[in-house]
């Protein structure tokens, strides 16, 4: 009983039997979710990914294979999830190809405290995210997977090859290595 979405705001979800926990008699699908310090749907209460009883692997679907979606899929897989990455375009990371005039401006090498004021609008809301996955983390991820990077004037970070395609190819290689399906 699914219909094609009319646009981004018109999204339909399909319930797979047995995948969503049954509700308790009070109608709350997760009656313990209000416990202090507990993350809903997790076994330990502190993990970033929902656990499943009996050691069954968590399944994650990431919608959109842009830079954020690719990195989210990689992190979910690193945390033990079985990941499906969905992208409507023919090639993942397509917009990465045009950053830095086709060289892919990966990040900035400045100190994280200096990065917040560079964000247009209210960059302070990204403070936690910037400390969870830093500019150094993305540079290390790429270098550990065979893509050397360089820092240029103003702290701008590019692949040494000056080819955006090399960044996209490296991210795709990491997705394959982490067994992320697409």
Secondary structure, 3 states (H helix, E strand, C coil): CCCCCCCCCCCCCCCCCCCCCCCCCCCCCCCCCCCCCCCCCCCCCCCCCCCCHHHCCCEEEEECCCHHHHHHHHHHHHCCCEEEEECCCCCCCHHHHHHHHHCCCCEECCCHHHHHCCCCCCHHHHHHHHHHCCHHHHHHHHHHCCCCEEECHHHEEEECCCCHHHHHHHHHHHHHHCCCEC
